[in-house]
Amino acid sequence: VQLQASGGGLVQAGASLRLSCTASGRTDRTYTTGWFRQTPEKEREIVAAVRWNGDTKGYTDSVKGRFTISGDNAKNTVYLQMNSLKPEDTAVYYCKFWVPLFAEYTYWGQGTQVTVSS
């Protein structure tokens, strides 16, 4: 499975961005998908995740109410809609597809930079 992430950029505080992550290859497994972010000062942290059937979503506290994760199974794509962006959201964002309890089915995208200026 290959993941291609896109949608990052440089924006001002309060703006919105939508990240996309499209999977190709063996996409017929029931993946959980998510977005993580990392800065030079902090370890990679999970931002949001959604189960393969879309019935369960989770967000880290700092983005609740501002970010929304969604997926389009027909397009093998997961999105992260980011609204009301803050400078502290600045990071490299990575998408991840994985099958819980099966570490061999874990795939990462290449990362996309999000920079929010104050």
Backbone as CSV, one residue per row, in Angstrom:
resi,resn,N_x,N_y,N_z,CA_x,CA_y,CA_z,C_x,C_y,C_z
1,VAL,0.854,-1.189,0.000,0.000,0.000,0.000,0.886,1.233,0.000
2,GLN,0.577,2.175,-0.863,1.292,3.458,-0.896,0.301,4.568,-0.560
3,LEU,0.743,5.496,0.242,-0.090,6.614,0.656,0.503,7.912,0.132
4,GLN,-0.341,8.725,-0.448,0.094,10.015,-0.980,-0.693,11.105,-0.270
5,ALA,0.006,11.908,0.507,-0.629,12.991,1.255,-0.426,14.313,0.538
6,SER,-1.401,15.184,0.683,-1.303,16.512,0.076,-2.196,17.479,0.824
7,GLY,-2.052,18.761,0.501,-2.944,19.759,1.041,-2.336,20.702,2.056
8,GLY,-1.096,20.471,2.441,-0.475,21.375,3.394,-0.175,22.727,2.777
9,GLY,0.287,23.645,3.619,0.626,24.954,3.112,0.878,25.936,4.226
10,LEU,1.055,27.185,3.830,1.277,28.279,4.766,0.029,29.146,4.804
11,VAL,-0.556,29.287,5.994,-1.767,30.073,6.154,-1.648,30.925,7.399
12,GLN,-2.559,31.895,7.498,-2.614,32.725,8.697,-3.526,32.079,9.736
13,ALA,-3.324,32.470,10.961,-4.177,31.967,12.034,-5.639,32.263,11.715
14,GLY,-6.488,31.278,11.992,-7.904,31.422,11.717,-8.339,30.851,10.386
15,ALA,-7.389,30.555,9.527,-7.702,30.017,8.202,-8.001,28.527,8.273
16,SER,-8.330,27.970,7.120,-8.646,26.548,7.013,-7.773,25.884,5.958
17,LEU,-7.548,24.605,6.150,-6.883,23.769,5.165,-7.546,22.407,5.189
18,ARG,-7.480,21.718,4.057,-7.941,20.343,4.014,-6.818,19.457,3.500
19,LEU,-6.438,18.512,4.310,-5.428,17.534,3.926,-6.117,16.318,3.319
20,SER,-5.450,15.726,2.348,-5.953,14.513,1.711,-4.871,13.450,1.735
21,CYS,-5.299,12.223,1.836,-4.371,11.096,1.801,-5.029,9.976,1.003
22,THR,-4.430,9.659,-0.125,-4.999,8.659,-1.012,-4.130,7.406,-1.019
23,ALA,-4.777,6.280,-0.870,-4.082,4.995,-0.842,-4.180,4.300,-2.183
24,SER,-3.119,3.630,-2.543,-3.120,2.802,-3.736,-2.485,1.460,-3.392
25,GLY,-2.784,0.467,-4.197,-2.275,-0.866,-3.918,-3.331,-1.716,-3.239
26,ARG,-2.919,-2.488,-2.241,-3.827,-3.423,-1.575,-4.677,-2.637,-0.569
27,THR,-5.818,-2.171,-1.026,-6.667,-1.318,-0.189,-7.926,-2.020,0.274
28,ASP,-7.984,-3.332,0.121,-9.226,-4.029,0.439,-9.299,-4.502,1.888
29,ARG,-8.270,-4.213,2.672,-8.352,-4.577,4.092,-9.156,-3.529,4.836
30,THR,-9.584,-3.886,6.044,-10.381,-2.960,6.846,-9.445,-2.106,7.697
31,TYR,-8.940,-1.084,7.085,-7.964,-0.220,7.741,-8.629,0.789,8.664
32,THR,-7.975,1.044,9.748,-8.212,2.263,10.503,-7.291,3.315,9.891
33,THR,-7.777,4.529,9.765,-6.966,5.579,9.160,-6.867,6.761,10.103
34,GLY,-5.777,7.469,10.004,-5.604,8.592,10.902,-4.579,9.584,10.415
35,TRP,-4.554,10.691,11.127,-3.575,11.738,10.880,-2.759,11.963,12.144
36,PHE,-1.466,12.114,11.957,-0.533,12.387,13.035,0.229,13.649,12.668
37,ARG,0.867,14.246,13.652,1.702,15.410,13.366,2.943,15.392,14.239
38,GLN,3.961,16.056,13.726,5.243,16.063,14.427,5.950,17.377,14.185
39,THR,6.588,17.879,15.236,7.435,19.055,15.148,8.827,18.672,15.627
40,PRO,9.830,19.517,15.367,11.175,19.195,15.862,11.244,19.098,17.380
41,GLU,10.320,19.755,18.056,10.369,19.782,19.525,9.561,18.668,20.172
42,LYS,8.661,18.049,19.421,7.761,17.073,20.013,7.763,15.773,19.221
43,GLU,7.437,14.721,19.920,7.294,13.436,19.252,6.017,13.432,18.410
44,ARG,5.968,12.499,17.477,4.787,12.384,16.638,3.583,12.056,17.505
45,GLU,2.484,12.776,17.287,1.290,12.573,18.071,0.103,12.346,17.139
46,ILE,-0.843,11.594,17.641,-2.045,11.364,16.850,-2.939,12.590,16.942
47,VAL,-3.525,12.949,15.827,-4.432,14.094,15.754,-5.874,13.611,15.670
48,ALA,-6.112,12.674,14.773,-7.465,12.170,14.569,-7.386,10.797,13.916
49,ALA,-8.412,9.995,14.153,-8.457,8.675,13.551,-9.903,8.262,13.347
50,VAL,-10.111,7.375,12.394,-11.456,6.885,12.107,-11.359,5.407,11.760
51,ARG,-12.293,4.638,12.271,-12.352,3.220,11.926,-12.769,3.047,10.471
52,TRP,-12.521,1.880,9.927,-12.730,1.641,8.513,-14.164,1.867,8.086
53,ASN,-15.132,1.613,8.974,-16.531,1.781,8.582,-17.060,3.164,8.937
54,GLY,-16.215,4.004,9.489,-16.592,5.380,9.775,-17.447,5.577,11.000
55,ASP,-17.681,4.521,11.780,-18.610,4.667,12.891,-17.968,5.206,14.145
56,THR,-16.678,5.213,14.200,-15.982,5.692,15.389,-14.856,6.626,14.977
57,LYS,-14.894,7.820,15.515,-13.843,8.803,15.240,-13.300,9.318,16.561
58,GLY,-12.044,9.661,16.552,-11.427,10.207,17.753,-10.503,11.352,17.410
59,TYR,-10.373,12.286,18.341,-9.547,13.467,18.134,-8.747,13.755,19.392
60,THR,-7.569,14.266,19.207,-6.838,14.763,20.360,-7.530,16.024,20.859
61,ASP,-7.442,16.284,22.152,-8.220,17.351,22.763,-7.977,18.711,22.103
62,SER,-6.756,18.968,21.698,-6.421,20.303,21.199,-7.078,20.648,19.867
63,VAL,-7.618,19.648,19.164,-8.228,19.930,17.867,-9.732,19.680,17.852
64,LYS,-10.268,19.210,18.942,-11.710,18.937,18.989,-12.497,20.203,18.706
65,GLY,-13.490,20.056,17.834,-14.310,21.192,17.468,-13.742,22.016,16.326
66,ARG,-12.490,21.765,15.958,-11.868,22.516,14.864,-11.517,21.625,13.674
67,PHE,-11.116,20.393,13.943,-10.707,19.468,12.885,-11.763,18.383,12.716
68,THR,-11.908,17.921,11.483,-12.832,16.831,11.189,-12.148,15.837,10.256
69,ILE,-12.170,14.582,10.648,-11.633,13.519,9.798,-12.778,12.837,9.089
70,SER,-12.558,12.529,7.836,-13.586,11.837,7.058,-12.913,10.997,5.995
71,GLY,-13.684,10.092,5.427,-13.119,9.220,4.421,-14.071,9.007,3.262
72,ASP,-13.494,8.696,2.134,-14.258,8.346,0.942,-13.724,6.987,0.489
73,ASN,-14.443,5.939,0.832,-13.958,4.590,0.526,-13.849,4.354,-0.975
74,ALA,-14.728,4.967,-1.735,-14.694,4.776,-3.185,-13.406,5.338,-3.784
75,LYS,-12.875,6.358,-3.139,-11.647,6.991,-3.621,-10.420,6.569,-2.825
76,ASN,-10.624,5.683,-1.841,-9.512,5.263,-0.973,-8.781,6.463,-0.386
77,THR,-9.546,7.435,0.032,-8.970,8.699,0.489,-9.523,9.064,1.858
78,VAL,-8.653,9.553,2.708,-9.059,10.093,3.997,-8.684,11.566,4.017
79,TYR,-9.542,12.364,4.624,-9.362,13.808,4.658,-9.238,14.294,6.098
80,LEU,-8.606,15.403,6.253,-8.592,16.107,7.524,-8.920,17.567,7.238
81,GLN,-10.125,17.951,7.580,-10.534,19.336,7.441,-10.105,20.083,8.695
82,MET,-9.291,21.091,8.515,-8.745,21.843,9.648,-9.239,23.279,9.573
83,ASN,-10.042,23.657,10.536,-10.584,25.008,10.606,-10.002,25.747,11.805
84,SER,-10.130,27.048,11.781,-9.655,27.879,12.894,-8.231,27.509,13.298
85,LEU,-7.376,27.442,12.331,-6.008,27.008,12.590,-5.275,27.976,13.509
86,LYS,-4.411,27.410,14.332,-3.629,28.175,15.290,-2.147,27.955,15.016
87,PRO,-1.307,28.892,15.434,0.137,28.683,15.232,0.635,27.368,15.824
88,GLU,0.046,26.940,16.921,0.479,25.685,17.544,0.089,24.447,16.739
89,ASP,-0.693,24.633,15.681,-0.988,23.515,14.780,0.127,23.299,13.756
90,THR,1.081,24.194,13.723,2.198,24.068,12.791,2.965,22.777,13.042
91,ALA,3.098,21.985,11.997,3.760,20.680,12.115,3.798,20.025,10.739
92,VAL,4.517,18.942,10.668,4.409,18.059,9.511,3.317,17.045,9.834
93,TYR,2.372,16.925,8.946,1.240,16.033,9.159,1.438,14.771,8.308
94,TYR,1.217,13.636,8.969,1.370,12.334,8.323,0.055,11.571,8.389
95,CYS,-0.275,10.915,7.301,-1.416,10.011,7.350,-0.913,8.581,7.568
96,LYS,-1.788,7.795,8.130,-1.441,6.410,8.459,-2.645,5.532,8.230
97,PHE,-2.409,4.410,7.604,-3.413,3.361,7.463,-2.886,2.161,8.232
98,TRP,-3.713,1.556,9.036,-3.251,0.386,9.762,-4.409,-0.536,10.107
99,VAL,-4.072,-1.794,10.341,-5.042,-2.783,10.807,-4.683,-3.071,12.262
100,PRO,-5.534,-2.677,13.189,-5.227,-2.901,14.604,-4.861,-4.352,14.903
101,LEU,-3.834,-4.548,15.684,-3.333,-5.852,16.116,-2.525,-6.575,15.043
102,PHE,-2.370,-5.958,13.883,-1.577,-6.560,12.819,-0.542,-5.531,12.374
103,ALA,0.558,-5.510,13.064,1.575,-4.482,12.822,2.128,-4.524,11.407
104,GLU,2.080,-5.679,10.784,2.631,-5.793,9.436,1.804,-5.039,8.411
105,TYR,0.586,-4.665,8.784,-0.285,-3.905,7.887,-0.375,-2.459,8.373
106,THR,0.742,-1.807,8.424,0.835,-0.415,8.852,1.571,0.370,7.777
107,TYR,0.969,1.468,7.341,1.539,2.235,6.243,1.451,3.726,6.568
108,TRP,2.518,4.436,6.221,2.584,5.881,6.458,2.706,6.635,5.141
109,GLY,2.081,7.808,5.107,2.308,8.722,4.005,3.591,9.493,4.216
110,GLN,3.938,10.323,3.256,5.240,10.987,3.258,5.290,12.262,4.088
111,GLY,4.159,12.734,4.565,4.163,13.952,5.356,3.900,15.177,4.513
112,THR,3.135,16.094,5.058,2.871,17.363,4.389,2.964,18.473,5.430
113,GLN,3.662,19.541,5.084,3.935,20.621,6.038,2.745,21.563,6.138
114,VAL,2.347,21.827,7.362,1.332,22.843,7.651,1.995,23.902,8.519
115,THR,1.961,25.138,8.064,2.542,26.245,8.804,1.478,27.316,8.995
116,VAL,1.246,27.677,10.243,0.227,28.672,10.572,0.926,29.879,11.198
117,SER,0.811,30.996,10.557,1.450,32.213,11.066,0.469,33.001,11.921
118,SER,1.020,33.718,12.870,0.165,34.496,13.791,-0.086,35.892,13.254
